Amino acid sequence: MAELTGNAGPARVELDVDGVAMVRLLGPQDRLLTSIERQFPAVSVLARGNHIVLEGEPGEVEHARRLVEELVQMVRNGADLGPVDVRSSARILDAGQGSPAEVLSQAILTARGKSIRPKTMGQKQYVDSIDRNTIVFGIGPAGTGKTYLAMAKAVQALQRKEVERIILSRPAIEAGERLGFLPGTLTDKIDPYLRPLYDALNEMMDPELVPKLLASGTVEVAPLAYMRGRTLNNAFVVLDEAQNTSPEQMKMFLTRLGFGSKMVVTGDITQVDLPNGASGLKTVTRVLDGIDDIHFATLTSDDVVRHTLVGQIVDAYTRYDAHQQARRFEREQGGQSGGAPDGVNRAERRGQAPQDHRPPSERRRWGR
């Protein structure tokens, strides 16, 4: 690395990167290079052969240099980088939370040539909490990897023989639609609700092995209604879409916990599909808060690992919901301040005597 800095002028830093790491650092069609430039608009980033040249304001150039060095180390550690890794690494460095290469390069498992690992600091803390606690609640918006990482930890625990089986469950609730009676057997009817769990399993394990594990009961995918009356020993249990459980269902599920087992409950409390809106996931955050060996991990839009628009959509809806709540609060406050005191009925507000609606016989009996 060669660095040239003027006393008052722009700084210039040159980084040497080996050929293979350089190709993976730039990404397809130089997408990662573009992501680095977006993180530091005041810095000019040039790739020439096996060299990366950074030019611009000294402080910004230094931040960009640290980011590029961390990304190069992540590539050398075997990580497949994406734009989300660039953004997450920049946030970790800005917050002084350590080295992104150390925080984000630890793979949970490798399946079908793909390394599954946390991609943000929030995801890393979520994964670590699963290791440390018996029951973990992963709460956050869509795209934050709540269920995917929980299932990866379940497969890892099974491969390490820490548990004897994996149990994956979801409540069978439609997302705002009524599909009516579905054809086929009971299994055919519930499969559409559990399909996301099957898809994740096939990504993490050999697709030819999954049917055998399902047939032997080593891996079980079942609707929440099937949990009643069971005791789940030596199992890694994942409950997905928990925001669509009632408080009674949540209590029933959590009390299935047996010896040698671990539970992860995931959900997004902003997407409740229950008709009455009474979510067991919302209730449990108040009921079990502060109990040892139970952890609530909260993920935010900063932890979204899908398309960048997903994070912006989540933030936009959060702002909209906050605005709507503020408007409702103002209307309620205005109604209270402009209305009559408690205990005063409409007739009294109009200056009239309250009407007695009792039958005449009742009024005569009491002298009225």
Secondary structure by P-SEA (a helix, b strand, c coil): cbbbbccccbbbbbbbbcaaaaaaaacccaaaaaaaaaacccbbbbbcccbbbbbccaaaaaaaaaaaaaaaaaaaacccccaaaaaaaaaaaaacccccccccccccccccccccccccaaaaaaaaaaacccbbbbbbcccccaaaaaaaaaaaaaaaccccbbbbbbcccccccccccccccccccccccaaaaaaaaaaaccccaaaaaaaaccbbbbcccccccccccccbbbbcccccccaaaaaaaaacccccbbbbbbbccccccccccccaaaaaaaaccccccbbbbbbccccccccaaaaaaaaaaaaaaaaaaaaaaaaaaaaaaacccccccccccccccccccccaaaaaaacc
